[in-house]
Amino acid sequence: MTRRILTIALLLAPITIVLSFLNVGSVPMFILASAALIPLAWLIGESTEHASHHTGPGIGGFLNASFGNAPELIIALFAVSAGLTDVVRGSLVGSVIGNILLVLGAALAVGGRGRLDRLSSLVSMGLVLFATALLLIPSIPGFTGDPDRHSLAVISLPVAIVLLLVYVAVTWFSLRRHRALHHVSDDPEMMGAWSLRRSLVVLGGATAVTVWVAEILVGELEAFAEAAGLSEFFIAIVIVAIVGNAAEHGGAVVVAARGNIKLAGEIAMASSAQVAVFLIPAVAIFSWAIDPLALSFRPIEIAAMGGATLFAAIILFGGRSSTCRGFVLLLAYVALATAFFIAGDRDDAEHEKASAAPHAHLSSPGTPWTAKR
């Protein structure tokens, strides 16, 4: 039933693209683009899963890591191009927190009692804490002055490289540990898997459409924030983060509802770690082809990412799940979302300092970002 709904929902993408050429309005366009990204994210996940039946666990894991985060990566890079650096950083942190509190909490609330893979859970949470600690290097200097100054982008580059190296090492270890669980059938078609050619064609097509829809989403974000009376920070760290992971979120909850708590927990926590040590550094490195991004996160972002991880680790330290634990994690997410709403965008003083510092990559003061493209 869910698969059928998502398949039909793929029609939202062409509808969104067609309406983008008409004067529909920022609010409906932002909502439509957000909704259209959900089935596209699901289709990307489906195609990578089918491709992994043919490629084996090594390349299959790489495809899932690379393209499973494609919607978030694409949204982030368009936001970088638009100069919406706070939106980029907020959506990335929101993705980490969303996976470890919202998705995991919903999965445990639905799945009830069960056992989690304690070692894998602790490794994932340890990776997020490691990333949080390392991101303090470019973040602390950014607490004052212009958080987007070039020197911080330069400092962020080696931090991103270290995080990617850690990701590669841990992924290699995980693949070896779970090799028995990633058995490749000698005849994938007998398992109902798509052919490799079909998988790659669908993957390429879905990614291309996602690029288009993501550009529309980012283009309408500022106007939507103003019309809705919400800060860009709240929209990025809550709404955009949820949209970018929506299909994956739903998949974890469905798996938990079917009784596979261990797999559901693995999806949520591994996804959180993957964003922290793979997606964040990938965005920082790719941004050098557009406009170097400084990984100068706000104090509230660093505190929320580290605090959410520690809280989840304490709740799940015994490796057991329950409905009560799930609701506790959900309440923690609601509390953080409320804090993000209250925090709003960076202080006006910070924006004034940022505006006063000229950047070669920015247009003259007062020029809308769309004019720079």
Beta strands, then each sheet from edge to edge (+ up, - down):
strand 1: 114-115
strand 2: 320-321
sheet 1: 1+ 2-
end
